[in-house]
Amino acid sequence: MADRIGQGELAMPSVALDEVAHKVPECAEWLKACDIEVLDINNAILQDAMRIKNLLGIVGDKYGGGVGENDLFIIATAHAHRAELVTEEKWQAAPPKNLEKCKIPAVCDMPSVAVRWLKFIDYIKLSGAVFR
């Protein structure tokens, strides 16, 4: 992973790094030591996150068990940078009737969002990395 970070192949939205720092501080410190590129949330990303929030019918701070505010920023950041999003959130075979319950993969799969996503294990497999 450090090699991928060093080659500029991995970047992370600032809100995602903040979440990692809160949950697993030593991982965040390692990412920073590897000099991971941190993608700031700018006005265009804020506007796109709001657009996605409206698509999902989320009103105010009433998130319905699906994506949260930071998730919307992460998705909008991937969209703005035309980047793949690596997530461990559960894939939903069909979007829930109540779109507020959509997880990251279901939101990414929406035609009006269209962000390519993959599981971490799939990222590792596609990288071709060999571990000894």
N, C-alpha and C positions, 0 to 999 in steps of 0.2 A: 504494500500500500504506500509506503514511504516513497518508493521509486515512482509510482504513478503521480503522487503529489508533486514530487520534484520535477517531473516532466510536464507539469501543468495540466494533467489529464483529469484531475479531480479538484473541484472547488466546492464551497459550502456557503449557503446563505448565512448571514450573520445571526438570524434568529435560530437557525438549526444549531450553530455552534454554541449559542447561548443555552439551548436546551441540553446539549451534551454536557456543557460545563456544569449545569445544575444537577444532572443525573449521574454523570461519571466524570468528575473533575480531572482525574488523571488522564483520561482519554482526550479531553479537550486540551490539556497541556501538551500531550504528545502531538496532536494535530497542529498546534501552534508551533511547536519545536520543529516540525517537518515543514513549516512555512506554507501551510495550506492557504490557497487563495480564498479570501473571505469576500463574498458578494454582498454589498450593502443594499439595503432596501431604499430605492429612490422613488420619486413621485410616480413615474410610469408603472413601477411594480405595485405601488399602493393602489393606483387606479385600476390595474388589472385584477388585483386581489378583490377589490370592491365589486368589480364586474362579475367575477366568479361567485362571490358571496351572494349577489343578487340572482344569478342563475340558479343557485341552490335554494333560493327563497329564505335565506337566513336574515332575520330582522334583528337589528341591534346586536346585542350580545347573546342572543338566544340560539346558541349552537345546539343541534339536536342529536348528539352522540356520534356524529360523523367527524368531518374535518373541523379543526379549531382555527382560530385566527392565525397562529403561526403556520399551520399547514397551508392556509391560503397564500401566505407570503412565500412559502417555499415553492409551491406550485407556480405562482406568478413569476418568481425569480427564474425557475427552470424555463418557463415559457419565454421570458424576455431574453434569455441567453441562448435559446434554442438548444438546451441541454437535456440530457436524460436525467431522470430523477430516480435515485436509488432509495427504495423504501422497504420496510419490513411490515407494513400494514397489510391486513388481509385483503385479498382480491374478492370482490363481489361479482358473481357470475352475471347478475343483472342488477342495474341500479335499483335501489329501494324505491318504492312508490313515493315515499317522503324523501325528497332529495337532500334534506338536511342531515340524513343518516349516511350519506355517501362517505366512504373512506377515500384516502388519497388516490388509489388506483382507479376507482370509479370516476372521480372528478377528472383525473388526467385523461381518461378514455372518452369523456364527453367531446363530441365533435367541435364544439365551440371553444374548447380548451386545448385539446390535441397535444398533450405532452407525453412523450415516450417515457415509460417507467419500467423498472425491472427490480427484481428482488436482489438482495446483496449476493446471495449464492450464485445467481445467474450472472451478475457482474463479474464475479471471480472466475466462473467458468468461461465466459466470453473473453476475459483478459488473456487467457492462455497461460497464466502464471503457473509455474511448477513449484511446489513446496517440497523441500527435502528435509 
